[in-house]
Amino acid sequence: MKRIAVITMGVKLDDENGYTRFRFLPEFLVEKGYEVDLITSSFQHWAKEQRNIKDINKGNYPFRLRFIEEPGYKKNIDLRRIRSHRIAAKNLRKMLELDGNYDLIYCEIPPNDVALSAAEYANERGIPFVVDVNDLWPEAMQMVIDIPIISNLLFYPLLRDAEKVYKLCSGVIGTSDEYAGRPFQRNSKDIPKETVYVGNEISAFDDGAKANMQEVNKGSDEFWVTYAGTIGTSYDIRTMVQAADELKKRGYSDIYFKILGGGPLKVELENYAKSLTGNVEFAGYVPYEKMAAYLKKSDILVNSFVKKAPQSIVNKIGDYLAAGKPMINTCSSDEFKNKVLSDGFGINIEAEDKKALADAILGLYNNQEERELMGRKAREVAEEQFDRPNSYNKIVKLISELIKKD
């Protein structure tokens, strides 16, 4: 049986918050006949605390869990995070040297230095290395810390490590076409690549929504505009709050904005919303199953980003589409804007424009037929392109071909 290491610093294990892409993938690979080690951090990124590894190891996982020692950090954008990842990269290297007898290594990037440790080890051992591009560092960080010359110097090590990883990889998986193409910007290697959206398990989404519909109370005369995700620098929740105020002033007292999730700007924006007149509820973090019910009960979903945000097709999109609701998109990614239009599940508007957002909401508010059409198309796209039991077969195929070739 072929042995694969799946390496990620951010994964949701049992009873944790976080992303599930790298929880699903190792399970899926085990189902396909591989022996899999999931290698992740001792530090839980979303809780910002060390994991209780002793308790976690009592759980029942179909793969082997291995933990990289990492000191941790308090903020997403923080010098201590860079230092923490640097230590994790060294500890990963020690772990692999101690027990790294794999037929293939599959590793998420970022963090860039952790991915580089894995890539260099795989290269030295002569085994295939597949990089899974989930975000672009330093591009995303430079959006937050954008100081001429200084930012370039500060983030140069991240750029250098990324380019080294891309030169060493044997195959590429990207969560968007843009991300899948990033490793080839400065290198012309002839290696396989695939775009595999983060996606979700639609059956789990539907089951969760069904079980929680009665827990989410919506008045019969209420029209919901909903955002689910991080409340941070890249995400334009402020304009949603302003649009809610604008709509209330125009006399639409039945339009309610629901903001699901947490993040560094939640308290600030919650207080800002209280200073205005709009109907805005910050529901905080809600379990995935209940979030699914919120999305299903909503009338419009907003993929809300600031103008400079570097993101492309993010984690929440699979859940938004599965809900079967029209989407208003402010993400500036050309790839995603084109997809919104070509697949017909929503509309694009300029980011950070409260009037444009308010007008777009009213356009859909006043056209039930268009909302229903966009919602049907959204669900079709979810089932065809974002349902993991289908879409992740492309990852398995790429891995299988690389192992056979090796």
VOGU-3710 file (C-alpha; in Angstrom, 3 decimals, decimal comma):
1> mkriavitmg> 0,000/0,000/0,000  1,366/3,390/-1,015  2,007/5,845/1,830  1,170/9,563/1,562  1,843/12,478/3,888  -0,723/15,291/3,812  0,741/18,392/5,466  -1,287/21,413/6,576  -1,026/23,904/9,408  -4,749/24,623/9,364
11> vklddengyt> -7,266/21,807/9,732  -10,445/21,284/11,720  -10,176/18,177/13,844  -13,020/16,805/15,986  -14,746/19,473/18,137  -12,664/22,317/16,664  -13,413/25,336/14,519  -11,749/25,814/11,177  -11,561/24,643/7,581  -12,370/21,095/6,577
21> rfrflpeflv> -10,567/20,719/3,215  -7,645/18,908/4,822  -9,858/16,836/7,065  -11,808/15,517/4,082  -8,810/14,914/1,804  -6,898/12,351/3,926  -10,130/10,475/4,622  -10,883/10,460/0,899  -7,393/9,162/0,088  -7,775/6,375/2,643
31> ekgyevdlit> -11,050/5,372/0,965  -9,141/5,207/-2,332  -6,678/2,689/-0,905  -3,780/4,812/0,368  -2,126/4,782/3,774  -2,181/8,404/4,940  -0,504/10,469/7,627  -2,090/13,855/8,322  0,689/16,093/9,604  -0,485/19,312/11,227
41> ssfqhwakeq> 0,416/21,818/13,919  0,287/21,431/17,690  -1,188/24,958/17,601  -4,841/25,493/16,659  -4,930/28,522/14,366  -8,562/29,525/14,900  -8,594/29,119/18,694  -5,095/30,637/18,939  -4,112/28,039/21,525  -2,184/24,801/21,831
51> rnikdinkgn> -4,120/21,651/21,076  -4,764/19,017/23,724  -3,019/16,315/21,725  -3,626/13,643/24,355  -7,392/14,106/24,065  -7,281/14,391/20,267  -5,452/11,072/20,031  -8,391/9,424/21,771  -10,476/10,182/18,696  -11,161/7,719/15,915
61> ypfrlrfiee> -9,489/8,797/12,663  -9,011/6,608/9,596  -5,564/8,144/9,085  -2,559/8,602/11,342  -2,221/12,000/13,035  1,189/13,596/13,582  1,738/16,977/15,210  4,465/19,520/14,475  5,532/21,442/17,569  4,875/25,153/17,079
71> pgykknidlr> 4,903/27,966/19,719  1,918/29,841/18,266  0,835/33,476/17,938  -1,996/35,838/18,849  -2,764/37,590/15,547  -3,148/36,488/11,928  -0,798/39,228/10,725  2,005/39,226/13,260  5,788/38,893/13,360  5,281/36,212/15,995
81> rirshriaak> 3,338/34,194/13,438  6,255/34,361/11,014  8,611/33,250/13,784  6,219/30,474/14,825  6,008/29,085/11,305  9,787/29,236/10,969  10,121/27,046/14,058  7,411/24,721/12,744  9,304/24,372/9,455  12,444/23,236/11,296
91> nlrkmleldg> 10,451/20,823/13,433  8,734/19,392/10,368  12,118/18,692/8,825  13,222/16,848/11,983  9,999/14,842/11,964  10,401/13,797/8,341  14,026/12,822/8,854  12,978/10,662/11,790  10,056/9,017/10,002  9,441/10,199/6,473
101> nydliyceip> 9,211/7,016/4,469  6,499/8,205/2,079  5,742/7,551/-1,560  4,427/11,095/-2,047  4,119/14,286/-0,020  1,101/16,553/-0,465  1,471/19,944/1,216  -0,539/23,124/1,562  0,994/26,522/0,905  1,045/28,875/2,823
111> pndvalsaae> 2,903/28,829/5,190  5,690/29,111/2,656  8,592/28,028/4,861  6,739/24,949/6,105  5,962/23,981/2,510  9,612/24,547/1,606  10,786/22,129/4,305  8,474/19,485/2,879  9,462/20,229/-0,719  13,209/20,054/-0,008
121> yanergipfv> 12,827/16,773/1,867  10,792/15,226/-0,951  13,334/16,415/-3,517  16,225/14,923/-1,558  14,366/11,628/-1,202  13,392/11,604/-4,883  9,667/11,311/-4,239  6,850/13,356/-5,811  5,816/16,566/-4,075  2,384/18,103/-4,721
131> vdvndlwpea> 1,702/21,661/-3,601  -1,852/22,734/-2,779  -2,063/26,521/-3,284  -4,696/27,844/-0,870  -3,595/31,470/-0,615  -0,899/33,782/-1,940  1,776/34,923/0,484  3,177/37,565/0,622  0,513/39,138/-1,602  -2,246/38,783/1,008
141> mqmvidipii> -0,076/40,172/3,814  1,081/43,134/1,751  -2,535/44,202/1,477  -2,519/44,760/5,256  1,036/46,090/5,619  1,581/48,146/2,485  4,538/50,450/3,070  6,615/51,322/-0,008  10,019/49,573/-0,061  9,683/48,452/3,588
151> snllfypllr> 6,932/45,928/2,810  8,956/44,461/-0,058  11,957/44,009/2,216  9,863/42,648/5,076  8,086/40,066/2,947  10,934/39,109/0,628  11,659/35,864/2,561  8,060/34,747/1,956  8,360/35,427/-1,764  11,739/33,676/-1,940
161> daekvyklcs> 10,412/30,572/-0,164  7,323/30,442/-2,385  9,411/30,492/-5,562  11,652/27,722/-4,207  8,612/25,568/-3,426  7,195/26,069/-6,912  10,501/25,072/-8,524  10,604/21,838/-6,534  7,023/20,643/-6,948  5,971/17,696/-9,119
171> gvigtsdeya> 2,324/18,672/-9,393  0,038/21,558/-8,492  -3,460/21,765/-7,074  -4,989/25,230/-6,756  -8,237/26,328/-5,160  -8,806/28,580/-8,186  -7,366/28,871/-11,685  -5,354/31,883/-10,517  -3,849/29,947/-7,620  -3,192/26,863/-9,758
181> grpfqrnskd> -1,331/29,077/-12,220  0,768/30,948/-9,651  3,617/28,355/-9,504  4,170/28,809/-13,246  4,602/32,595/-13,259  8,376/32,390/-12,985  8,972/28,803/-13,919  8,043/26,861/-17,019  8,082/23,324/-15,643  5,964/20,826/-17,532
191> ipketvyvgn> 4,095/19,303/-14,586  0,419/18,431/-14,049  -1,898/20,976/-12,457  -5,572/20,990/-11,546  -8,030/23,480/-10,125  -10,034/21,923/-7,311  -12,253/24,354/-5,443  -12,249/24,109/-1,653  -15,842/23,016/-1,923  -17,898/21,119/0,624
201> eisafddgak> -19,860/17,911/1,092  -23,296/18,868/-0,115  -24,950/15,946/1,670  -23,476/17,152/4,992  -24,537/20,723/4,218  -28,094/19,637/3,447  -28,341/17,382/6,511  -27,039/20,159/8,760  -29,427/22,712/7,330  -32,396/20,371/7,685
211> anmqevnkgs> -31,584/19,572/11,315  -31,234/23,255/12,266  -33,946/25,018/10,286  -36,224/25,295/13,313  -33,387/26,757/15,387  -33,051/29,714/13,012  -36,049/31,981/13,461  -37,065/34,164/10,555  -40,174/36,301/10,479  -42,535/35,742/7,570
221> defwvtyagt> -42,149/39,382/6,538  -38,330/39,480/6,836  -35,932/39,613/3,874  -32,440/38,419/4,807  -29,121/39,540/3,316  -26,366/37,346/4,768  -22,594/37,165/5,017  -20,769/34,185/6,534  -17,041/34,108/7,198  -14,182/36,001/8,768
231> igtsydirtm> -14,714/39,572/9,958  -11,269/40,886/9,110  -9,250/43,235/6,951  -9,973/41,639/3,575  -13,720/41,420/4,089  -15,884/44,478/3,544  -18,438/44,226/6,334  -18,375/47,989/6,904  -20,053/48,627/3,551  -22,722/46,043/4,380
241> vqaadelkkr> -23,457/47,914/7,603  -23,661/51,175/5,669  -25,947/49,624/3,037  -28,262/48,397/5,793  -28,452/51,963/7,087  -29,074/53,266/3,560  -31,929/50,824/2,983  -33,538/51,596/6,317  -33,447/55,299/5,487  -35,116/54,544/2,142
251> gysdiyfkil> -37,962/52,936/4,052  -37,157/49,238/3,699  -37,546/48,208/7,326  -38,121/44,549/6,394  -34,566/44,015/5,051  -32,287/42,447/7,660  -28,539/41,879/7,441  -27,140/38,777/9,129  -23,357/38,688/9,735  -22,127/35,232/10,722
261> gggplkvele> -18,600/34,630/11,985  -15,912/36,189/14,114  -12,648/37,994/13,602  -10,456/40,900/14,688  -12,885/43,598/13,482  -16,110/42,114/14,852  -16,429/44,289/17,970  -15,493/47,478/16,142  -18,004/46,880/13,347  -20,706/45,735/15,737
271> nyaksltgnv> -20,375/49,013/17,619  -20,384/50,906/14,335  -23,627/49,186/13,328  -25,231/50,238/16,617  -24,422/53,863/15,798  -26,487/53,643/12,583  -30,109/52,774/11,908  -29,884/49,602/9,792  -31,186/46,179/10,771  -27,883/44,380/11,354
281> efagyvpyek> -27,303/41,334/13,538  -23,805/40,042/14,292  -24,599/36,425/15,124  -20,969/35,534/15,896  -19,518/32,113/15,192  -22,206/29,489/14,628  -21,580/25,768/14,075  -21,393/24,686/10,453  -24,741/22,910/10,527  -26,532/25,981/11,874
291> maaylkksdi> -24,722/28,229/9,406  -26,124/26,043/6,627  -29,619/26,687/7,951  -28,978/30,440/8,048  -27,821/30,394/4,430  -30,823/28,345/3,308  -33,219/30,743/5,054  -31,561/33,824/3,561  -32,770/35,593/0,441  -29,437/36,993/-0,796
301> lvnsfvkkap> -25,842/36,052/0,083  -23,006/38,565/-0,153  -19,420/37,631/-1,015  -18,072/40,858/0,427  -14,448/41,923/-0,074  -12,527/45,185/-0,039  -11,109/46,419/-3,347  -7,507/45,407/-2,638  -8,277/41,906/-1,387  -6,118/39,345/-3,250
311> qsivnkigdy> -8,483/36,411/-2,695  -9,978/34,489/-5,576  -12,478/31,659/-4,956  -12,646/31,305/-1,192  -13,849/28,617/1,205  -17,361/29,959/1,723  -18,323/29,842/-1,963  -19,208/26,139/-1,915  -21,611/26,690/0,973  -23,108/29,821/-0,581
321> laagkpmint> -23,805/27,932/-3,805  -25,150/24,858/-2,000  -27,717/27,075/-0,287  -29,265/27,789/-3,689  -29,475/31,539/-3,235  -28,452/34,473/-5,477  -25,069/35,995/-4,725  -23,888/39,580/-4,769  -20,131/39,564/-5,312  -17,690/42,396/-4,563
331> cssdefknkv> -14,513/40,307/-4,889  -12,242/41,898/-7,503  -10,871/38,603/-8,831  -11,452/38,552/-12,580  -11,683/34,784/-12,462  -14,517/34,794/-9,964  -16,321/37,768/-11,499  -16,337/35,945/-14,830  -17,630/32,806/-13,131  -20,474/34,693/-11,453
341> lsdgfginie> -21,619/35,963/-14,848  -20,961/32,872/-16,970  -22,593/30,492/-14,490  -25,442/32,916/-13,840  -25,751/32,586/-10,077  -25,342/36,248/-9,124  -24,193/39,761/-9,926  -20,925/41,644/-9,528  -20,700/45,150/-8,098  -17,890/47,523/-7,191
351> aedkkalada> -16,473/46,954/-3,713  -16,731/49,549/-0,930  -19,750/51,315/-2,474  -22,755/51,356/-0,134  -25,112/52,788/-2,760  -24,137/50,127/-5,319  -24,720/47,406/-2,732  -28,052/48,862/-1,618  -29,202/49,204/-5,240  -28,141/45,634/-6,063
361> ilglynnqee> -30,041/44,296/-3,057  -33,163/46,211/-4,061  -32,896/44,973/-7,639  -33,080/41,389/-6,401  -35,548/42,234/-3,626  -37,998/43,422/-6,278  -37,467/40,498/-8,657  -38,373/37,155/-7,124  -38,185/35,360/-10,466  -34,554/36,433/-10,967
371> relmgrkare> -33,678/35,409/-7,420  -35,142/31,954/-7,981  -33,358/31,518/-11,319  -29,986/32,517/-9,849  -30,624/30,249/-6,869  -31,280/27,229/-9,099  -28,128/27,898/-11,084  -26,131/28,294/-7,862  -27,216/24,888/-6,657  -26,408/23,284/-10,012
381> vaeeqfdrpn> -22,874/24,719/-9,935  -22,447/23,498/-6,351  -23,392/19,955/-7,285  -21,317/19,847/-10,463  -18,135/21,653/-9,396  -17,929/22,023/-5,603  -19,139/18,720/-4,144  -15,988/17,146/-2,722  -16,867/13,461/-3,260  -16,927/14,316/-6,962
391> synkivklis> -14,440/17,150/-7,406  -11,636/15,703/-5,249  -11,298/12,767/-7,614  -9,094/15,084/-9,679  -6,626/15,224/-6,766  -6,616/11,445/-6,444  -6,018/11,048/-10,189  -3,058/13,456/-10,149  -1,536/11,723/-7,116  -2,019/8,278/-8,651
401> elikkd> -0,333/9,281/-11,892  2,665/10,810/-10,087  3,159/7,743/-7,904  2,975/5,412/-10,924  5,388/7,612/-12,852  7,786/7,630/-9,924
//
